[in-house]
Amino acid sequence: MSADFYAQALRRVRLFAIAVGLSGTVAVLTLRGARPAAGFLMGATLSILNFRGLSMPVQVLGGSAKPGPLAAMLVALRYVLIGSAIYVIVRFLGVTAEAVLWGLLAAFAAVILEILFEFIFRIHE
């Protein structure tokens, strides 16, 4: 597998995550209302940002990116920042924790969609 293959796979995962986040937001808006939909969207946004943070060390190890001091600090503080953001969203914005937690699964769903994409469309290569 080439570096280009991995770059394309990461790009597709990001696009799938955005699609899952937006379509999930529309579905929650239709079924539950505006406040849970906003919570889902915020959770999906955190999920996408976390996935981006998780993919940075992989890109550094692969040689396609150079680490910086800020990147190392963000890796160390990632979960503290995510936990703080969830606390603020739930506590001060009045969004249900359930909606935010479902939104946090957007990147996981995107990875599953990428796996299915590879099984379906890359089977002959």
N, C-alpha and C positions, 0 to 999 in steps of 0.2 A: 504494500500500500504506500502510495506516495504522499508527500506533504500536501499536495494539491487536493487529494482525496479527503484528508482530514479537515482542511480549510473549508471545502465545500460542505462536508458533513456538519461542521460547526455553524456555518451560515444557514443551512437548512434547519438546524435545531433552533436557532434564534428566530427564524421566520415562523416555524411551527409554534414556538412559544408565544409569539405575538398573536398569531391566528387563534390559538387556544385562549389566550387572555381576552382578546376582543370578542370572540364568539361566546365565551363563557359569560362575559359581562352582559352581552345582549340577552342571553338566556336567563340569567339571574334577574336582570331588569324586567323582563317579561313576566317571570314567574313570582318574584318576591318583592320587587320595587326598587326604588332609586338608592336607598341607603345600603342594602346588602350588595347591590351591583357595584357601588363605589368601593365597598370593602373588598369585593372580589377583584376589582381592577387594581386596587392598591396592593393586594396580596400577589397578584400576577406580576405586577411591576417589580416588587421585591424579589420574586422568584427569578425573573429575567435578569435582574442586576446581580443576583447571587450566582446564577449560572455563568454570567460573564466573568465574575470574579473567580469562579472555580476553573474556568477555561484558561485564564491567564497563566497560571503556573505550567499548565500543559504546553502552551505556546512557547513559554520560556525554555522549557526542557527540550522542545522540538527545534529550538533555534530560530523561530519565526518572530520572536519578540524579545526585547531587552528589559530586564527588571529594573525598577526604580525604587528609591527609598519609600516613596508614598505607597507603591504597590505592596511592598512587604508589610507595611503598617496596616493597610486595609485588609490583607489576608489575616493578620492576627486579630483584628477587631471586627471582622465581618459579622460574626454571630451576635456580638454585643450590639452592633449597629442595627441588625435586623430585629433583634428582640426589642430594642428601644423603639424602633419604628412601629412594630406591632403594638406595643404598649400605648404609644401616642395615638395610633389609629383607633384602637378599641376604647381607651379611656377618655380621650378628649374629643374625638370626633363622633363618638356614640355608635360606631359600626360594630356589628356582632363579630365576635371572634371566629365563629364558624365560617362566615363568608370570607374572611381574610385567610384562614387556613386552607380553604378550598382553592383560593387563588394562588396560594403558595405552591400548589401542585402543578402549576402550568408548565414549568420547565421539565418536570418529571414526565408529564403527558407528551411534551414535545420530543423528549428522548425516545419514548416508546413509539411515537409516530415515525421518527427517523429510522428506528430499527425495522419497522414494518416497511418503510419506503425502500430500505436496502434489500430486504427479503424479496419484495415484489419486483423492483425495477433493476436490480443489479445481479440477478440470479445467473445470468448467462456470461458474466465477465470473469 
